[in-house]
Amino acid sequence: MRYLLLTLLIIYLPVTFAQPRQSLVPGGIAMIELDPNDTGGYLFRKKPVLVTQIDGKYVAVIGLPLSLSVGEQFIEKSDATQVHRKYFEVAAKQYSTQHIEIKDKRKVNPYASDMDRILAEKKRKQKARTHYTETEVDVDFLLPVKGTKTGSFGRRRVFNGQAKRPHSGMDIAASTGTPILAPSAGTVIELGDFFFSGNLVYIDHGQGLISMFAHLSEIDVTLGERISKGQVIGKVGATGRVTGPHLHWSLGLNGSWIDPALFFAAPD
């Protein structure tokens, strides 16, 4: 007979643990330390959860979508007789609002003739964001570009007075042509010139951890190429819907965009 093995678990990992950092809010990360004999295999909202070793311990690293309801959440897995659940609590977070003026009004209100392209690109992006491969992951990330962070993850954006979707990544301002480094090893699963994102590259780091780099002036990798950590994948530019040269870096985990800043030490 099937029954629930309910293990209430709100984990606060020791400061000795490496990246990423836990942040139990929408757009953040939940980190659950697993038992030594636990082989993983958990799902969160029906999507596989990344499991990696941090300081010699197996840890489930769960991306929390911006749309996630606050309160009790859980990961779960089933075996022949049981459903195992591990619980955590998600708190509310209020993100700021950013007003942006875009000179190219077509990038805010596309023409009817643009929509076939936009919808086709949306499908390609969705496929890349939810890509999953079962492989070990190096979560000790490099910052892809050194520069000034000009746009924070989760901000509600208003383009030319029109409310749009929250900001799905980290913006780093840098000069056009500045090299962009792969933050971790992976495989190029999508690239091209997209209507809103300009020249972009998607890298699959494994187990549902996906990087997307947008607005590039140049793309220096090819589709299907295996990328090493620190390899130059392209150069900073101002293509697509932008106000100036910068890198937009989105980081996906189990199908949801999360705050890339959580893969680095907290600011002093």
Secondary structure by P-SEA (a helix, b strand, c coil): cccccccccccccccccccccccccccbbbbbbbccccccccccccbbbbbbbcccbbbbbbbbcccccccccccccccccbbbbbbbbbbbbbbbbbbbbbcccccccccccaaaaaaaaaaaaaaaaaccccccccccccccccccccccccccccccccccccccbbbbbbcccccccccbbbbbcccccccccccbbbbbccccbbbbbccccccccccccccccccccbbbbbccccccbbbbbbbbcccccccccccccccc
